[in-house]
Amino acid sequence: MDRNYHDQVNINNEKHLREMIRELPKFSSEFFRGIEPTTSSRTRIAYAFDLGIFFHFLQEQNSYLKDKPIPDWPIDILDQIKAVDIEEYLSWLNYYVKDGKEFTNDEQAKKRKLIALRSFYNYFYKKERVKTNPAVLVDIPKLHQKEIVRLDIDEVARLLDEVESGENLTDRQRAFHNRTKVRDLAMMTLLLGTGIRVSECVGLDINDVDFNNNGIKIRRKGGYEAVVYFGDEVRETLENYLVEREKTVPCAGHEDALFLSLQNKRMNVRSVEKMVKKYAQLVTSLKKITPHKLRSTYGTNLYRATGDIYLVADVLGHKDVNTTRKHYAALEEDRRRSAANKVILRKEE
């Protein structure tokens, strides 16, 4: 049965989720069935991972639970947990060891884990399966705003020049570069010129590209489709790549994929991350550049060019403009400051 890339990803995620749920208390499956209509498969996997960490904490810290397999825990365990236990859990997340590996969590990671736990408790509390809801009594960790890492204009130009020339690559890298530079330049230019997510990029099929309107049809987070438009620079690199793409014989099942690996299979997210890292390290040693940083770079450039935060939110696919405003607050502050001398109250003599 033929499936498109996005449907196959969801199926793979569902299989992975089922494996993860088996490691959780059996009653957890009720929660995941309940939230399925309103969450993506990726969100449910993240919840399963975070809840698994919480139950590992309980097993490690509680002598009564230490020898009891987690899948066999009854639901009334949840009513025995107090708000102070969850606060202790958040503190424990700063550093812990599991399966011989050390783990740490920053403010953002702890916030995500508490939100997962709140959702978990809220579900069973509303269903009257538990009597208490201690998670709601614990404050969400306060986040300290981090500076958004993005490429400067000159860095963007140098990055694309490096992708095109491969001048600073090692001899071994240059051998592969001769086979991939047209593809790499098309992908990098597309990411920098549209701000799409790397998952949206690798999910593109050939027929998703519309040169008549300079647009690409992508599948956004949440599963809905959207059209994103690109400029002439992106168009030129895509056209050049498609000339080479036509000479390639894709592996079975990958015939529709726009971007192909050296194995003639659809590119995956990890491969693009490694590609971006490879080129970015040659341009800037001070910034850790990922595909998401290319997205931030596009958002910054678009906002500086238009001053329209709503347009930036729409193009980036943010459902809430406050998400966008939070990321570009510093730029908004600069714009407000620049307004100070724009209005002249009294004309100088």
N, C-alpha and C positions, 0 to 999 in steps of 0.2 A: 504494500500500500504506500503510495507516494505521499509524503508529508513535506510541508515547507519547513524552513529552518526554525522558525519561531515555535511552531507546534511541536517539533521534535525536541527542542530545548525544554519546553514545558513537560513533555513526557519524561525526559531524563530527570528533570527536577522532581517530578512526582515519585519516580522510582527511588531516588535518593532520600526523599522525605520519608517514605515508608520504612526504609532501613533505619533512619534516625529515630523514628517514633518507637520502634521496637526496643530501643535502649531507654525509653522513658517509662514512667508508670503507665499502666494500661489505660487508666482513665483519661490520659492526655489525648488519646485519639478523638475523644468527644470534642475537645477544644479545637483541634485542627479541622474536623468536619464542620464545626460551627462557623469558623472564620473563613472557610474556603470561598464563599461567594463574594467576599469583600476584600480579599488579599491576593497578591500574586504568589506564584509558586516560590519565587525567590524570597519573598517576605516570610513565608511559612518555614522555609528552610532556616532562615536566620533566627526565627523564634525557637525552632527545635534545637538549634545549636546553643542558644543562650539559656534555654530552660535546662538543657543537659548539664551545663556548667553549674547551674543553681542546685540541681539534685546531687551532683558530685560533691558540692560544698557541704550539703546536709549530711551526706553519707560519711564524709571525712570528719566532720566536726561532732557528729552525734553518735555516741556509743551504742544507743538503741538501734540505730539504722545501719551501723557499720557492716554487720553480717547479713543484712537483708538485701536480696537483689532488687535493684531499683524498679524493674517492671512489676514486681509483686507488691509495691507499696499501695495501701488503700488511700482513698481520697481524703479520709479524715486526718491524714497527715497535714494537710493544708491548714486545718483549723488549729493545729498545735503550734503553728509558726506565728511569732509576734513581730511587730514592727522593728523591735530592737534586733531581732535575728536577721532581718533583711538589711538593716544598717551595718551589722557585722559582716554580712555577705559582701556589701559594697566595699567595705574596708579590705576584706580578704582578696578582692579582685585586683588590688594594687600589685600583688605578687603571689603567685601560687605555683605549685608543681603538680603536673598530671602526666602519668605514663612516662616519668623520667624527664619531661620537658618543662622548662620554666616559662611562665606566662606573666605578662603585665597588661594592665588596662588603663588607658587614659580617661579623661572626663567624658569624652564622646562615647567610648565603648561602655563605660559604666551606665551612662544615661540610656543607651540602647538596651542594655540588659534589664534595667529597671522597668523600662517601658514594656518589654516583653513580659515581664513578671506581672505588671499591672494588668495587661491585657488578659493574661492567663487567669488571674484571680477575678477580674471583672466578669469574665464569661461564666465561671462557676457560681459566682455570687448572684448574678442575675438569674441563673437557672435554679437558684435556691439549693445548690448541691453542697455549698459550704455556708457556714454561719458568719464567718469573719472575712474581712478584706484588709489585711495589714499592709499590703503593698501601696494602697492609696494614702496611707498615713506617712509614707516616707517621701521626703522632698526629692524632686529631680535634681541631680547634681548640677551645680552652676557651671556653665561653660565659659572659659576665658577665650575671647575672640582671638583667633590666630590670623596672622597676615596671610592673605591669599597669594600663593606662589603662581606667578604667570610669567610668560616671556615678554620682554620688551620688544619694541618694533624692530630694532637692529638684530636682536636675537632670533626673531622669526625669520628674517631674511637670511641670516647666517645658517640657521637650521636647514632651510630649504635648499640653500646652496650646497650644504654638506650632503644632503640626501641625493642631490643631483650629481655631484662630482665624486663623492666618496674619497676625497683627497686625503683625509686624515685617518682613514681606516687601516687596519693591519693588512698585510698581504693576504692572509687567509680570508678576512672579511671582504676584501676587495674582489676576490674570486667569486664570491656569492653575490656581491653587489652588482656585478655586470649582468647578472640574471634577474635581479629583483629591483633595480633602481627605478625603472619606469613605474612599476607597481607601487613601490614605497613612496615615490614622489606623489602619485595620485592619491594614496591613502592619507599621507601627511597633509597635503594641500586641502583635501576634503575635510579632515578633522579641524584644521585651522580656519578653513573658509566657511564652515557651516555650524560648528559647535556641537555636532551630533555626538552622542555617546559612542564609546568603542563597541559596545554590544549592538548598537544600531548600525554601525558601520559594517561589522562582519556579517550581519544578517541581511545585507543588501543582495538582491538578485539583479541580474542584468536588466530585466524588464522593469525594474524599479527606477531606472534612470530615464528621464524624459528630457532630451536635448531640445525639443521644440519649445519648452517652457523653462529650461534650465532648472529643473527641479528633481528631487529624489523622494520617493515614497518610503517612509521608514515606519517601523513599529515601535512606538514609545513605551516607556514603563507604564504598566497598567493594561497593556494590550491594544490600545487604540492606534489607529494609523494616522499619520500626518504627512504633509508635503513640506519639505524644506527646500528653499531656493538657493542657488549658488551663482557666483559671478564668473566672469570670463576666465580668470586664472584657474579656477577649479575645473571649468569646462574643458580647457585645453589639456590639462593633465589627464582627465578622464578619457578624453578622446584618444590621446596617445596610448594610454594603457589598453584601451579596448582593441586597438589595432594589434597589439601583442596578444591580448586575451583570445582573439579569434584563431590564433595559430596554435593554441594549447588544446590538448585533448583531456578534459577533466575526467576524474575517476567517476565510476558509477555512483549516482546519488548526489553528485556535486555539479551537475551540468548547468544548473541555473545560477550558481554562486557568482557574484561579481568578482570578488577578490579571492584568488587561489594561492595556495602555498606552493613551495617547490615540489611537493608531493602531489600537486594538482588536485588538492582537496580544499574545501572552504577554509579560509583563515579563521583562527579562533582568537578569543580575547587575549589569552596569554601570549600568543605569538605577536600580536600588535603591541602589547605592553613592552615586550623585549625589543621590538624594533624601535619604538620611540626612545626607550632608554639608551639603546646603542648609539643613535645619532645625537641625542641630546647631551650625552656626556662629552661629546667632542666639541660642543658649542659653549656649554657653561658647566663648570665644575662646582659652582656654588649653589645651584638650584637642582632639586630633585624633580625632574620633569616626567610626568606620566601622561597618558592620554587624557585624563581628566583635567590636567593643567593646561592642555591645549584647548580644552573646552572653556576653561576660565579665561584664557587669553582671548579667545573669540568674543566671549561675553563682555570683557573689558573694552576691547576695541570697538565693539558695536555700541556700547553705552557711551563711550567717549565721542563717537561719531554722531550719535543721534540724541543723546540726553534723554531717551525715552525708555524708562525702566519697564514699562508695560510691554513694549516691543521686544525687549531683551528677554523678558519672562516668557513671552509667547514663542519666540524662536527657539529658546532653550528647552521648551516643554515643561516649564515649571507650572504646576497647577495653582500655586499660591504666589502672588507677586511678592509677598513678604519674604519668601525664600530667596528670591532674587535680590531684593533690597538688602537683606542681611549680608549677602556675599559682596555687594558692591556699595556698602554703606560709606566706606572711606571716599569713594569717588563722588558720591552724592554730597558729602561734606565739603569736598573741594569745590564742587559746583556752587553750593550755597555760599561759600566764602567768596567766590569770585563775583557774586552779585553785589557785594558791599559797595563797590564804586561804579556800578553800572548806571545808577540813577543820580542825576545831578539836581540838587535842590535849588541852588542859586548859581546862576551863571557868573563866572569870575569876570571882573572888569578887565 
